[in-house]
Each structure stands twice: as C-alpha cells, then as structure tokens.
Amino acid sequence: MIALKVNGLYHEIDADPDTPLLYVLRDEIKLNAAKFGCGLGQCGSCTVMVDGKAVLSCVTPLLLLEGKQVTTLEGLGTIEAPAPIQRAFMEEQAAQCGYCIAGMMMRAQALLQRNSKPTDDEIRAELEPHLCRCGTHMRILRAVHRASRLMDTADASPTVHGRAQ
Amino acid sequence: MIASVIAGILIAGAIAAFALAWRPAIATIEPPAPQSFDAALVKRGRDLAAIGNCNDCHTVRGGKAFAGGFPVPTPFGTIYSSNITPDAETGIGRWSEAAFRRAMRSGVDRDGQHLYPTFPYDHFTNVTDADDQALYAYLMTRQPVHAPAHENQLSFPLDQRLVIAGWKLLFLRHGSYRPDNTQSAEWNRGAYLVEGLAHCGACHTPRNALGAERASAQFAGGDVENWHAYAINAQSPAPVPWDADALFAYLRDGWHPDHGVARGPMAQVVSNLSEVPQSDIRAIATYMAAVFGAPTADRKRRGEAVLAQAKSPAAQASQVDAAGASIYAATCATCHEAGRPLPYGGVNLALSTAISSPDPRNAANIVLSGVRPVEGERSPIMPGFASSMNDGQISALLNYLRARFSNQPAWTGVEKTVEDARRTQTVFLLTSPGPRDAPADATQRDKP
C-alpha cells in the first residue's frame, strides 16, 4: 500500500510503485478531471499540480510522489463554488470540447501562484506544452488574465483545497 | 585574485598594444536597397549564414531574427549580441561591405571600436572575401529591426574595449587557415568551413584563463551556455566511434540511430544545417571524421559490443542504485527500451554520449527539461521532469544510468550538478519570452 496525499486527503493506494499517477487518480480515487491524451507527456491534458508545480501525471509514477502533495482540478473548487481559475474559464467560455481544459487550468493555476500578474508572453510560454485542437487559445489567454484579476478580489478566495497549502 | 591578475595582464597587453589599437571609423553609406543585391548572391549568403549559425546568437528566443540582444554568459560577465539587421539606426544598415568585412576579419565595428571575441572573429578571419560578400548581401536584405544595443555586464577594466586589442595581439591569427594540398578538395572545403565560418571550436575547444581557445587542446571539449560541448577529437566520449557517414547523417538530420539526438545548443546548429547544400555537410563530416581519427581496434570492438548490447535486453549493472533503478524502470524505460526506432523512440542509453561523458551536466539538463518539439517539424520529443523529480531523485537516477549504461567510473558531484542545472534551467525559462512569431497583440484577433 502506498500513501498518497491528494487535495489534502490521504489515500491508501493498492498499486505498483511504477503506476502512473494519472491511472491512480482516475481509476482508484475516481478524480476524472485529469485526462488521458497521449500517454507520452506531450499534450498536457493530464496535468495536475505536485507541491504547487505543474506535472504531467501520465509520465509520473507513484514512486516519485512520496511525501509530496498532489492537487487536481477538483481540489481547486466545486461546481457550486468554483475557484477563480474555473470561474474565469467559464466566464470567457474558454472550453469547446473541453478535453484539454483541465490541464490548461492546472498549469495556469501553477503559473498564477508564483506570478500573480503574468504577461501575455509569459502565459503563452507557460502553456506551450498544452495542445488544444478546438482552437480556443485566444479565449484561454483571456481566461488566464481574468483569473489573475479575479484572484485579486475578495470574493475569489479559493474554496476547497489546494491553493493555500 | 585571479581576476586581478587577468586584469593586470590585459591592461599590460592593452598598453603595449596602444599604438596598434586604434582603428579608424569607416564612412557610413546610405542603406542600400534590397533589390540592389543579386538574388543568387543572397541565396549563397543564406546558406553561409546557416553554416555560421548566425541567427543562434544574434536572435533572442522568440524575438525578431538577427535583431541581437541575446545574453551570452562568459566567465568575465554577460555580453549581449548585436543587431545585425540592416536597420539604419541600431543595426548595420549604414555599414559598407568593407566595414562588414573588417568586422568579420578583425573584430572591429564600423565606428572603429574593438568587438569582444564572443563574436568568433578568431574563426571568421578565415572567411574569404567572396563569402563575406555573400553574407553581407544576405544580411542587408533581411527585415530591418529597430533594436538598440544592450549594455554589456562587464566590470572594469574588461568594459574598456581597448583591452580587446591586447587580447587580439595575443590570440587573433589572421590567415591561420591554409589549404592542405595533400588532402582531397572535400577535406579542404570541410576544413575551411569548420575552422572558419562554422566555428565549431568556439564551443568544442576548451578555453584558457583569458577566454581564448587552447590551441594545444583543439576540439577536446568545452563548456558553453551551461552545457558541455563534447570532445570531438580522439578523446570523444561517444560509446560508438563516429565516422564520416554518421556525422553526415547527424549534422543533416539532427540525430543518428547509433548516437541519439542533437539537443542543447547543438539543436540550433543542426536545425540550421538541415537547410544548407548537402555537399557542404559532407565536406564538414569528412574533415571532422579525420579530426576524430580512425578508432583503434579496441575502441571499435567496444563500440560494436555497445551496439549489440543496445539491441538486446541489457544486463543489470553489478552495483545498482536501487532507488535510481526503480525510477528508471518506471519513468524512462517505457520509451528508452521500447525498441521504437529513433528519432521518435528514446535512444538506448548505452549509446548515449551524455551518459558516457565525463561531465553529468548534459544528462541532468535533459532529465530536467526534456526535449522540446521543434515548431512546424516532425521532431523527437521527451517530457522534462523538473517538476516531478527532486534533486535527490534525479541524482539517484543519473548515478544508476552511469553505472548501468556506461563503462566509465562513477561521476562525482552529481547532486551539485543537478542543483546548478535546475537553477540555470529556471533562468533559461525566464529568458524565453514566448513562442516564435506570436502576434504582438494577442487579444485582437478573435473579437467578433
């Protein structure tokens, strides 16, 4: 059994240490925000945060995660009380098919946590590893800027887990 | 202490050279119209500029081509590349061909100021008048970009350009390239390019305390931009010895099945070379194969053994780092031992020069940053592990890879190397302003 801390809660996982984090999140803990895209760490749809940094969960085996904290999109906010990054993506209608969006939001969140006012160029450079086939890139850019503004306002404090850990 | 000794030597050299140091300005010209240059000459200049890798130093990542401003870290401070677009105010738009030629040959700008040898005129001095003419034609027909020079970050007295005259007196040899009539025309063409415009030694030859290439250790390996440029002579650490055919394929395609993929600063070099006439790449390969030298029988046998090992499941090393072995098996082996051919599969690490190199720096860089896809091309890929592995995990992994996949003694100071690599990797990421060709105002386009 391996102890894994996800969104502030410990889970006892019965899996081989070489199991990719993504499989554990989706199959064992039933957190389905992170998506399987390429399985090679090349599309970004499986991105989650580990200790506040964006990580490609499909190429991250459990054995690398001892003592580290995993945050998924579910850890940022809920449907009733979305986090600023989630509100911003909704308000900008930044998702079309939505498959890439959870990963995009997680890397954007990691960026905003270390740089609360990123420039357009910084957002582009940061999100470069993420592929979006629908072509909503311009809306995604606007959504990240909006999230940056939302995080400045009082009512946008994070709701559940993840941000302030 | 060393710095002050160096400074003393340079000052002494500069004073001695004072009489010789002064260079006159060359008169400005009206920027010539692009149409005034012959198209065939411009095309030849384009190929030569690619061989010279000019865009690499003279373009900021994500910035306008040839507009300069790229910071080159040196042991003496940071030197910024200059704007070599034909902009009249901030570039070389008012430079005559004679002024351009003087810069290439002697490292002196149009005003008569000495240029720092980060601009490798110790190699470019070998470039012929005809090739300088073509390079000039190519650069003068690029898009002018208004981009004022960055102030270099050098301390006194190195910020005084007069000291460069002393450096040149010691290290700049005009006409050092001489054709060798006992060799083939192809060899000579390769030698001319390698020793001149391609300036391979600028990275691959170690430098002395004054920053000049050590003639006695030509191509013995150097350090550049936080990467190790491997020895490319008889001391090459490549597990399989290089030959002319392998060099040709690697320089043209950017990878070779027995050697792996070019990355780090070499990635830009091979990207540029992919566009030049194959005869020139063949010539470079022929000359460099001679520089590597024919492998000894023993070296050849070891190379064949490594190739055989890479094709069959490798035996475990006797002294295995257990943590490193688990990380390799779970994280790396799925690509690096999948048997999928290069460039899209991972190279079997028994063939990797990075693992057999005396310096773990390149291996650390690659584990941290991965291999980014090349924009608009089918290219090799590897995700970086900077965010998912801590320094201890990467060190354990590297120690394991060294023990299992090389015949070399264990590296020392791996953890320190990984720390350094992580720090400079962060700097690199911060200096990349963004993907190339991004529109200036991104939010304009999809408004209804």
Interface residues (C-beta under 8 A of the other chain):
Chain A: P17 D18 L40 G41 Q42 V50 K53 A54 V55 L56 V59 T60 P61 L63 L64 D120 D121 E122 R124 A125 E128 M138 R139 L141 R142
Chain B: G62 S326 I327 A329 A330 T331 C335 G370 P373 I381 M382 P383 F385 S387 S388 M389 Q393 L429 S432 P433 G434 P435 A438 A442 T443 R445 D446
